[in-house]
Amino acid sequence: MATPTGERMPIDPEASALPSGIAKPAQRALAAAGVFRLSDLRGFGEDELSSLHGVGPKAVGILRSALEARGWSLARRQNAR
């Protein structure tokens, strides 16, 4: 993101978009579930994510890794939201 003068602005990790590498069907499924950035995944469990049509093991793994890089994790129980 850049300012009108072209300077780069720091990106707030909580406001960052979902990580790259997630397939379009998974992106659409996540958006339909209200997930547009990593912080939106708080409260989601791995089982709940996997149950979304279009979200497979690869997408779950990418999301899990991105969360762990920020010290976050997926919820421990299914349908924790």
N, CA, C and O atoms as a GROMACS GRO file, in nm:
protein
  324
    1MET      N    1   0.085  -0.116   0.000
    1MET     CA    2   0.000   0.000   0.000
    1MET      C    3   0.090   0.123   0.000
    1MET      O    4   0.192   0.126   0.069
    2ALA      N    5   0.053   0.224  -0.076
    2ALA     CA    6   0.136   0.343  -0.087
    2ALA      C    7   0.052   0.467  -0.057
    2ALA      O    8  -0.069   0.468  -0.077
    3THR      N    9   0.119   0.570  -0.011
    3THR     CA   10   0.055   0.699   0.012
    3THR      C   11   0.043   0.770  -0.122
    3THR      O   12   0.100   0.725  -0.221
    4PRO      N   13  -0.031   0.882  -0.126
    4PRO     CA   14  -0.041   0.956  -0.254
    4PRO      C   15   0.095   1.001  -0.308
    4PRO      O   16   0.109   1.022  -0.428
    5THR      N   17   0.194   1.016  -0.221
    5THR     CA   18   0.327   1.056  -0.268
    5THR      C   19   0.412   0.937  -0.308
    5THR      O   20   0.527   0.953  -0.348
    6GLY      N   21   0.356   0.818  -0.298
    6GLY     CA   22   0.427   0.698  -0.341
    6GLY      C   23   0.507   0.629  -0.232
    6GLY      O   24   0.571   0.527  -0.258
    7GLU      N   25   0.503   0.681  -0.110
    7GLU     CA   26   0.575   0.617   0.001
    7GLU      C   27   0.501   0.491   0.045
    7GLU      O   28   0.378   0.488   0.045
    8ARG      N   29   0.577   0.390   0.082
    8ARG     CA   30   0.517   0.265   0.130
    8ARG      C   31   0.468   0.285   0.272
    8ARG      O   32   0.538   0.344   0.355
    9MET      N   33   0.347   0.236   0.300
    9MET     CA   34   0.292   0.243   0.434
    9MET      C   35   0.309   0.108   0.501
    9MET      O   36   0.294   0.004   0.436
   10PRO      N   37   0.339   0.107   0.631
   10PRO     CA   38   0.348  -0.022   0.699
   10PRO      C   39   0.212  -0.090   0.702
   10PRO      O   40   0.108  -0.024   0.712
   11ILE      N   41   0.214  -0.221   0.694
   11ILE     CA   42   0.090  -0.298   0.694
   11ILE      C   43   0.069  -0.356   0.833
   11ILE      O   44   0.157  -0.423   0.887
   12ASP      N   45  -0.047  -0.332   0.888
   12ASP     CA   46  -0.084  -0.389   1.016
   12ASP      C   47  -0.110  -0.537   0.994
   12ASP      O   48  -0.196  -0.572   0.913
   13PRO      N   49  -0.038  -0.627   1.065
   13PRO     CA   50  -0.056  -0.770   1.043
   13PRO      C   51  -0.199  -0.817   1.064
   13PRO      O   52  -0.244  -0.909   0.995
   14GLU      N   53  -0.271  -0.755   1.158
   14GLU     CA   54  -0.409  -0.797   1.182
   14GLU      C   55  -0.500  -0.760   1.066
   14GLU      O   56  -0.600  -0.827   1.041
   15ALA      N   57  -0.465  -0.655   0.995
   15ALA     CA   58  -0.548  -0.610   0.884
   15ALA      C   59  -0.503  -0.669   0.752
   15ALA      O   60  -0.561  -0.639   0.647
   16SER      N   61  -0.398  -0.752   0.755
   16SER     CA   62  -0.344  -0.804   0.629
   16SER      C   63  -0.441  -0.901   0.563
   16SER      O   64  -0.519  -0.970   0.629
   17ALA      N   65  -0.432  -0.903   0.434
   17ALA     CA   66  -0.515  -0.994   0.356
   17ALA      C   67  -0.474  -1.138   0.383
   17ALA      O   68  -0.372  -1.164   0.447
   18LEU      N   69  -0.552  -1.228   0.335
   18LEU     CA   70  -0.518  -1.369   0.348
   18LEU      C   71  -0.389  -1.397   0.271
   18LEU      O   72  -0.359  -1.328   0.174
   19PRO      N   73  -0.314  -1.496   0.312
   19PRO     CA   74  -0.186  -1.524   0.245
   19PRO      C   75  -0.206  -1.571   0.101
   19PRO      O   76  -0.310  -1.625   0.065
   20SER      N   77  -0.103  -1.548   0.020
   20SER     CA   78  -0.110  -1.594  -0.119
   20SER      C   79  -0.099  -1.746  -0.122
   20SER      O   80  -0.056  -1.808  -0.025
   21GLY      N   81  -0.138  -1.804  -0.232
   21GLY     CA   82  -0.131  -1.948  -0.248
   21GLY      C   83  -0.262  -2.018  -0.221
   21GLY      O   84  -0.274  -2.139  -0.243
   22ILE      N   85  -0.361  -1.944  -0.174
   22ILE     CA   86  -0.492  -2.004  -0.149
   22ILE      C   87  -0.572  -1.997  -0.279
   22ILE      O   88  -0.586  -1.889  -0.338
   23ALA      N   89  -0.623  -2.109  -0.324
   23ALA     CA   90  -0.695  -2.118  -0.450
   23ALA      C   91  -0.822  -2.033  -0.448
   23ALA      O   92  -0.879  -2.007  -0.342
   24LYS      N   93  -0.865  -1.992  -0.566
   24LYS     CA   94  -0.985  -1.908  -0.578
   24LYS      C   95  -1.110  -1.970  -0.516
   24LYS      O   96  -1.184  -1.898  -0.449
   25PRO      N   97  -1.137  -2.101  -0.534
   25PRO     CA   98  -1.255  -2.158  -0.469
   25PRO      C   99  -1.248  -2.145  -0.316
   25PRO      O  100  -1.350  -2.118  -0.251
   26ALA      N  101  -1.130  -2.163  -0.259
   26ALA     CA  102  -1.115  -2.148  -0.114
   26ALA      C  103  -1.134  -2.002  -0.074
   26ALA      O  104  -1.195  -1.974   0.028
   27GLN      N  105  -1.082  -1.909  -0.154
   27GLN     CA  106  -1.099  -1.766  -0.124
   27GLN      C  107  -1.247  -1.730  -0.124
   27GLN      O  108  -1.293  -1.655  -0.038
   28ARG      N  109  -1.322  -1.782  -0.221
   28ARG     CA  110  -1.466  -1.754  -0.228
   28ARG      C  111  -1.539  -1.814  -0.108
   28ARG      O  112  -1.627  -1.750  -0.050
   29ALA      N  113  -1.503  -1.935  -0.070
   29ALA     CA  114  -1.568  -2.001   0.044
   29ALA      C  115  -1.538  -1.925   0.173
   29ALA      O  116  -1.627  -1.907   0.257
   30LEU      N  117  -1.414  -1.880   0.189
   30LEU     CA  118  -1.378  -1.803   0.308
   30LEU      C  119  -1.454  -1.671   0.312
   30LEU      O  120  -1.503  -1.631   0.417
   31ALA      N  121  -1.462  -1.604   0.198
   31ALA     CA  122  -1.535  -1.477   0.192
   31ALA      C  123  -1.682  -1.497   0.227
   31ALA      O  124  -1.741  -1.416   0.299
   32ALA      N  125  -1.742  -1.604   0.178
   32ALA     CA  126  -1.882  -1.634   0.209
   32ALA      C  127  -1.902  -1.658   0.358
   32ALA      O  128  -2.011  -1.635   0.411
   33ALA      N  129  -1.796  -1.706   0.426
   33ALA     CA  130  -1.802  -1.731   0.570
   33ALA      C  131  -1.760  -1.608   0.650
   33ALA      O  132  -1.752  -1.614   0.773
   34GLY      N  133  -1.732  -1.497   0.581
   34GLY     CA  134  -1.695  -1.373   0.650
   34GLY      C  135  -1.548  -1.360   0.681
   34GLY      O  136  -1.509  -1.278   0.764
   35VAL      N  137  -1.465  -1.439   0.616
   35VAL     CA  138  -1.321  -1.436   0.640
   35VAL      C  139  -1.254  -1.361   0.525
   35VAL      O  140  -1.250  -1.410   0.411
   36PHE      N  141  -1.200  -1.242   0.556
   36PHE     CA  142  -1.134  -1.159   0.456
   36PHE      C  143  -0.988  -1.132   0.491
   36PHE      O  144  -0.910  -1.089   0.406
   37ARG      N  145  -0.951  -1.155   0.617
   37ARG     CA  146  -0.813  -1.136   0.664
   37ARG      C  147  -0.786  -1.237   0.774
   37ARG      O  148  -0.879  -1.299   0.827
   38LEU      N  149  -0.661  -1.253   0.809
   38LEU     CA  150  -0.624  -1.355   0.908
   38LEU      C  151  -0.695  -1.336   1.041
   38LEU      O  152  -0.735  -1.435   1.104
   39SER      N  153  -0.712  -1.214   1.085
   39SER     CA  154  -0.777  -1.192   1.214
   39SER      C  155  -0.922  -1.241   1.214
   39SER      O  156  -0.978  -1.267   1.320
   40ASP      N  157  -0.984  -1.252   1.096
   40ASP     CA  158  -1.120  -1.304   1.088
   40ASP      C  159  -1.128  -1.454   1.119
   40ASP      O  160  -1.236  -1.507   1.142
   41LEU      N  161  -1.014  -1.521   1.120
   41LEU     CA  162  -1.013  -1.666   1.146
   41LEU      C  163  -1.019  -1.699   1.294
   41LEU      O  164  -1.032  -1.816   1.330
   42ARG      N  165  -1.009  -1.600   1.379
   42ARG     CA  166  -1.017  -1.627   1.523
   42ARG      C  167  -1.152  -1.692   1.554
   42ARG      O  168  -1.257  -1.642   1.514
   43GLY      N  169  -1.146  -1.802   1.623
   43GLY     CA  170  -1.267  -1.875   1.658
   43GLY      C  171  -1.300  -1.989   1.562
   43GLY      O  172  -1.382  -2.075   1.594
   44PHE      N  173  -1.236  -1.991   1.445
   44PHE     CA  174  -1.259  -2.100   1.352
   44PHE      C  175  -1.171  -2.219   1.389
   44PHE      O  176  -1.054  -2.202   1.423
   45GLY      N  177  -1.227  -2.337   1.384
   45GLY     CA  178  -1.150  -2.459   1.403
   45GLY      C  179  -1.110  -2.518   1.269
   45GLY      O  180  -1.167  -2.484   1.165
   46GLU      N  181  -1.014  -2.607   1.272
   46GLU     CA  182  -0.969  -2.672   1.150
   46GLU      C  183  -1.083  -2.750   1.084
   46GLU      O  184  -1.098  -2.747   0.962
   47ASP      N  185  -1.163  -2.818   1.164
   47ASP     CA  186  -1.276  -2.894   1.111
   47ASP      C  187  -1.378  -2.803   1.044
   47ASP      O  188  -1.433  -2.836   0.940
   48GLU      N  189  -1.402  -2.688   1.106
   48GLU     CA  190  -1.498  -2.593   1.049
   48GLU      C  191  -1.447  -2.538   0.916
   48GLU      O  192  -1.524  -2.527   0.820
   49LEU      N  193  -1.319  -2.504   0.909
   49LEU     CA  194  -1.262  -2.457   0.783
   49LEU      C  195  -1.270  -2.564   0.676
   49LEU      O  196  -1.309  -2.537   0.562
   50SER      N  197  -1.232  -2.686   0.712
   50SER     CA  198  -1.233  -2.796   0.616
   50SER      C  199  -1.373  -2.828   0.565
   50SER      O  200  -1.388  -2.882   0.456
   51SER      N  201  -1.474  -2.795   0.644
   51SER     CA  202  -1.611  -2.826   0.603
   51SER      C  203  -1.664  -2.726   0.500
   51SER      O  204  -1.767  -2.751   0.438
   52LEU      N  205  -1.594  -2.614   0.482
   52LEU     CA  206  -1.636  -2.517   0.381
   52LEU      C  207  -1.607  -2.572   0.242
   52LEU      O  208  -1.495  -2.613   0.214
   53HIS      N  209  -1.707  -2.573   0.156
   53HIS     CA  210  -1.690  -2.625   0.021
   53HIS      C  211  -1.588  -2.539  -0.053
   53HIS      O  212  -1.609  -2.419  -0.072
   54GLY      N  213  -1.479  -2.601  -0.095
   54GLY     CA  214  -1.373  -2.530  -0.166
   54GLY      C  215  -1.246  -2.514  -0.084
   54GLY      O  216  -1.140  -2.482  -0.138
   55VAL      N  217  -1.256  -2.536   0.047
   55VAL     CA  218  -1.139  -2.524   0.134
   55VAL      C  219  -1.086  -2.664   0.162
   55VAL      O  220  -1.150  -2.744   0.231
   56GLY      N  221  -0.970  -2.693   0.108
   56GLY     CA  222  -0.909  -2.825   0.126
   56GLY      C  223  -0.790  -2.822   0.218
   56GLY      O  224  -0.760  -2.718   0.278
   57PRO      N  225  -0.721  -2.934   0.231
   57PRO     CA  226  -0.606  -2.945   0.321
   57PRO      C  227  -0.495  -2.845   0.290
   57PRO      O  228  -0.429  -2.796   0.382
   58LYS      N  229  -0.474  -2.815   0.163
   58LYS     CA  230  -0.368  -2.719   0.128
   58LYS      C  231  -0.401  -2.580   0.183
   58LYS      O  232  -0.315  -2.516   0.244
   59ALA      N  233  -0.524  -2.534   0.162
   59ALA     CA  234  -0.564  -2.402   0.211
   59ALA      C  235  -0.557  -2.397   0.363
   59ALA      O  236  -0.510  -2.298   0.420
   60VAL      N  237  -0.604  -2.502   0.429
   60VAL     CA  238  -0.600  -2.506   0.576
   60VAL      C  239  -0.454  -2.498   0.624
   60VAL      O  240  -0.424  -2.427   0.720
   61GLY      N  241  -0.365  -2.570   0.557
   61GLY     CA  242  -0.224  -2.568   0.594
   61GLY      C  243  -0.162  -2.430   0.576
   61GLY      O  244  -0.084  -2.385   0.660
   62ILE      N  245  -0.195  -2.363   0.466
   62ILE     CA  246  -0.143  -2.228   0.441
   62ILE      C  247  -0.193  -2.132   0.548
   62ILE      O  248  -0.116  -2.052   0.601
   63LEU      N  249  -0.320  -2.141   0.580
   63LEU     CA  250  -0.377  -2.054   0.683
   63LEU      C  251  -0.318  -2.082   0.820
   63LEU      O  252  -0.286  -1.990   0.895
   64ARG      N  253  -0.302  -2.211   0.852
   64ARG     CA  254  -0.244  -2.249   0.981
   64ARG      C  255  -0.103  -2.192   0.994
   64ARG      O  256  -0.068  -2.137   1.098
   65SER      N  257  -0.022  -2.206   0.889
   65SER     CA  258   0.115  -2.155   0.892
   65SER      C  259   0.119  -2.004   0.907
   65SER      O  260   0.202  -1.951   0.982
   66ALA      N  261   0.031  -1.934   0.836
   66ALA     CA  262   0.027  -1.788   0.846
   66ALA      C  263  -0.014  -1.743   0.986
   66ALA      O  264   0.040  -1.646   1.039
   67LEU      N  265  -0.110  -1.814   1.045
   67LEU     CA  266  -0.150  -1.782   1.181
   67LEU      C  267  -0.036  -1.806   1.280
   67LEU      O  268  -0.008  -1.722   1.365
   68GLU      N  269   0.029  -1.922   1.267
   68GLU     CA  270   0.138  -1.957   1.357
   68GLU      C  271   0.253  -1.857   1.348
   68GLU      O  272   0.320  -1.829   1.448
   69ALA      N  273   0.276  -1.803   1.229
   69ALA     CA  274   0.382  -1.703   1.211
   69ALA      C  275   0.353  -1.576   1.292
   69ALA      O  276   0.444  -1.499   1.324
   70ARG      N  277   0.227  -1.554   1.325
   70ARG     CA  278   0.188  -1.437   1.404
   70ARG      C  279   0.161  -1.473   1.550
   70ARG      O  280   0.119  -1.389   1.629
   71GLY      N  281   0.186  -1.599   1.584
   71GLY     CA  282   0.163  -1.642   1.722
   71GLY      C  283   0.017  -1.677   1.749
   71GLY      O  284  -0.023  -1.687   1.865
   72TRP      N  285  -0.062  -1.694   1.645
   72TRP     CA  286  -0.202  -1.728   1.658
   72TRP      C  287  -0.223  -1.874   1.620
   72TRP      O  288  -0.132  -1.939   1.569
   73SER      N  289  -0.342  -1.925   1.645
   73SER     CA  290  -0.374  -2.062   1.604
   73SER      C  291  -0.524  -2.074   1.579
   73SER      O  292  -0.603  -1.988   1.617
   74LEU      N  293  -0.560  -2.183   1.514
   74LEU     CA  294  -0.700  -2.213   1.494
   74LEU      C  295  -0.760  -2.263   1.625
   74LEU      O  296  -0.688  -2.313   1.711
   75ALA      N  297  -0.891  -2.249   1.639
   75ALA     CA  298  -0.958  -2.295   1.760
   75ALA      C  299  -0.941  -2.446   1.775
   75ALA      O  300  -0.926  -2.517   1.676
   76ARG      N  301  -0.943  -2.493   1.896
   76ARG     CA  302  -0.920  -2.635   1.924
   76ARG      C  303  -1.040  -2.723   1.898
   76ARG      O  304  -1.024  -2.841   1.866
   77ARG      N  305  -1.159  -2.670   1.911
   77ARG     CA  306  -1.277  -2.754   1.892
   77ARG      C  307  -1.353  -2.713   1.768
   77ARG      O  308  -1.343  -2.599   1.722
   78GLN      N  309  -1.429  -2.805   1.716
   78GLN     CA  310  -1.506  -2.783   1.594
   78GLN      C  311  -1.618  -2.683   1.620
   78GLN      O  312  -1.678  -2.683   1.728
   79ASN      N  313  -1.645  -2.598   1.520
   79ASN     CA  314  -1.754  -2.500   1.526
   79ASN      C  315  -1.747  -2.413   1.650
   79ASN      O  316  -1.848  -2.389   1.716
   80ALA      N  317  -1.627  -2.364   1.682
   80ALA     CA  318  -1.607  -2.283   1.800
   80ALA      C  319  -1.664  -2.142   1.784
   80ALA      O  320  -1.684  -2.071   1.883
   81ARG      N  321  -1.691  -2.101   1.662
   81ARG     CA  322  -1.741  -1.965   1.636
   81ARG      C  323  -1.870  -1.941   1.698
   81ARG      O  324  -1.926  -1.832   1.686
   0.00000   0.00000   0.00000
